[in-house]
Amino acid sequence: MATYTLPELPYDYAALEPVINPQIIELHHDKHHAAYVKGANDTLEQLEEARAKEAWGAVNGLQKNLAFHLSGHILHSIYWHNMSGDGGGEPLTADGVGDLADAITESFGSFAGFKSQLTKASATTQGSGWGVLAYEPLSGKLIVEQIYDHQGNVGQGSVPILVFDAWEHAFYLQYKNQKVDFIEAMWRVVNWQDVAKRYAAAKERADVLLLAP
């Protein structure tokens, strides 16, 4: 029985228009995300077989594949809920997300500074990757991470709460090679309610995320 399953989208394919067209959402979720789920499950089966046979010649590649596919599955699962057709703007106390707004200001100096950093980090990721806002439990602050592929350049223990997918399959059918235009447009669909819930949950779990002084 498969360990991981493809989650359903929280909206229909057309819900994020005009920022992301329905064809992209359908292909991205039903094909690309599904491939990461299958890849993670297949790799777990291959590792089980390796354990049974004590055959470890391919262990390095299998461990890398597991990190790649599992991280891709996790990041995409967050990505879908990070967006809403009713989203956008910036987090405001009036909308019930004041704790998140305060944390962004404390960590980055201002919302504008944070937006600029995450935009640049997402748009300039070498090759394929992500721009991520994460809660870093050791400092208790928010950080921006620039992730290549799905799993590189990540601070251990950091918890992603807002992710921008900068892989070409996320935008190319609509934005062609203008990645920066896509990232700028993404700010119009950010679901701050979802991001705020993830921030609150990450803070509550901070004491068990890392064993550090």
Secondary structure as the mmCIF struct_conf table of DSSP 4:
data_model
#
loop_
_struct_conf.conf_type_id
_struct_conf.id
_struct_conf.beg_label_comp_id
_struct_conf.beg_label_asym_id
_struct_conf.beg_label_seq_id
_struct_conf.end_label_comp_id
_struct_conf.end_label_asym_id
_struct_conf.end_label_seq_id
BEND BEND1 THR A 3 THR A 3
HELX_LH_PP_P HELX_LH_PP_P1 LEU A 6 LEU A 9
BEND BEND2 PRO A 10 TYR A 11
TURN_TY1_P TURN_TY1_P1 TYR A 13 VAL A 19
BEND BEND3 ILE A 20 ILE A 20
HELX_RH_AL_P HELX_RH_AL_P1 PRO A 22 LEU A 27
HELX_RH_PI_P HELX_RH_PI_P1 HIS A 28 HIS A 33
HELX_RH_AL_P HELX_RH_AL_P2 ALA A 34 LYS A 53
TURN_TY1_P TURN_TY1_P2 GLU A 54 GLU A 54
TURN_TY1_P TURN_TY1_P3 GLY A 57 ALA A 58
HELX_RH_AL_P HELX_RH_AL_P3 VAL A 59 HIS A 81
TURN_TY1_P TURN_TY1_P4 ASN A 82 ASN A 82
STRN STRN1 MET A 83 MET A 83
TURN_TY1_P TURN_TY1_P5 GLY A 85 ASP A 86
BEND BEND4 GLY A 89 GLY A 89
HELX_RH_3T_P HELX_RH_3T_P1 THR A 93 ASP A 95
TURN_TY1_P TURN_TY1_P6 GLY A 96 GLY A 96
HELX_RH_AL_P HELX_RH_AL_P4 GLY A 98 PHE A 108
BEND BEND5 GLY A 109 SER A 110
HELX_RH_AL_P HELX_RH_AL_P5 PHE A 111 ALA A 123
TURN_TY1_P TURN_TY1_P7 THR A 124 THR A 124
BEND BEND6 GLN A 126 SER A 128
STRN STRN2 GLY A 129 GLU A 136
TURN_TY1_P TURN_TY1_P8 PRO A 137 GLY A 140
STRN STRN3 LYS A 141 TYR A 148
TURN_TY1_P TURN_TY1_P9 ASP A 149 GLN A 151
STRN STRN4 GLY A 152 GLY A 152
BEND BEND7 ASN A 153 ASN A 153
TURN_TY1_P TURN_TY1_P10 GLN A 156 GLY A 157
STRN STRN5 VAL A 159 ASP A 165
BEND BEND8 TRP A 167 TRP A 167
HELX_RH_3T_P HELX_RH_3T_P2 GLU A 168 ALA A 170
TURN_TY1_P TURN_TY1_P11 PHE A 171 PHE A 171
HELX_RH_AL_P HELX_RH_AL_P6 TYR A 172 TYR A 175
TURN_TY1_P TURN_TY1_P12 LYS A 176 ASN A 177
HELX_RH_AL_P HELX_RH_AL_P7 LYS A 179 MET A 186
TURN_TY1_P TURN_TY1_P13 TRP A 187 ARG A 188
BEND BEND9 VAL A 189 VAL A 189
STRN STRN6 VAL A 190 VAL A 190
HELX_RH_AL_P HELX_RH_AL_P8 TRP A 192 GLU A 204
TURN_TY1_P TURN_TY1_P14 ARG A 205 ARG A 205
HELX_RH_AL_P HELX_RH_AL_P9 ALA A 206 LEU A 209
#
